[in-house]
Amino acid sequence: MRQVIIFRGEDGYWVAECPSLPGCLSQGKTKEEAVTNIREAIRGYIAALEEDKLAVPEERFDAVLMAV
């Protein structure tokens, strides 16, 4: 299980990022498309690490939503 952050980018597309996997991000025209794309990106990222016999980082982030 991975935590994913989704936000609207400057170009209007939805950006999805997985903080526990540095550089693992994707985007989509809709939130649903961004989620589908980041799921694929996470699978590919982990598969590449495993193929190269590198350690897969553990999920290590907690999210806090705060009003400022």
C-alpha positions in Angstrom: 0.0 0.0 0.0 1.3 3.4 -1.0 0.3 6.9 -0.1 -0.4 9.1 -3.1 -0.8 12.9 -3.2 -3.0 14.3 -6.0 -3.2 18.0 -6.9 -4.2 20.0 -10.0 -1.1 21.2 -11.9 -0.6 24.6 -13.5 -1.6 23.1 -16.9 -5.0 21.9 -15.6 -4.0 18.2 -15.5 -4.2 16.3 -12.2 -0.7 15.3 -10.9 -0.3 12.2 -8.7 2.9 11.7 -6.7 4.1 8.8 -4.5 6.3 10.5 -1.9 7.8 7.2 -0.6 9.2 6.5 -4.1 11.3 9.5 -5.1 10.5 10.7 -8.5 7.5 8.5 -9.0 4.8 10.7 -10.4 2.2 10.7 -13.1 -0.7 12.8 -14.3 -4.1 12.6 -16.0 -6.8 14.8 -17.4 -9.1 13.6 -14.6 -8.5 12.5 -11.0 -9.4 9.0 -12.0 -7.0 8.9 -14.9 -4.2 10.3 -12.6 -4.9 7.5 -10.1 -4.9 4.8 -12.7 -1.6 6.2 -14.1 0.2 6.5 -10.8 -0.9 3.0 -9.9 0.9 1.8 -13.1 3.9 4.0 -12.4 4.2 2.6 -8.9 4.1 -1.0 -10.2 6.7 -0.1 -12.8 9.0 1.7 -10.3 8.9 -1.3 -7.9 9.4 -3.8 -10.7 12.5 -1.9 -11.9 14.0 -1.8 -8.4 13.4 -5.5 -8.0 14.8 -6.3 -11.4 18.0 -4.4 -10.5 18.0 -6.2 -7.1 17.7 -2.9 -5.2 15.7 -2.4 -2.0 12.2 -1.2 -2.3 11.6 1.7 0.0 9.0 1.2 2.7 6.0 3.5 3.0 7.2 6.1 5.5 4.9 9.1 5.2 2.0 10.2 7.3 -0.3 12.9 6.0 -1.8 15.8 8.0 -4.4 18.1 6.6 -4.5 21.5 8.3 -6.2 24.7 7.7 -4.0 27.8 7.9 
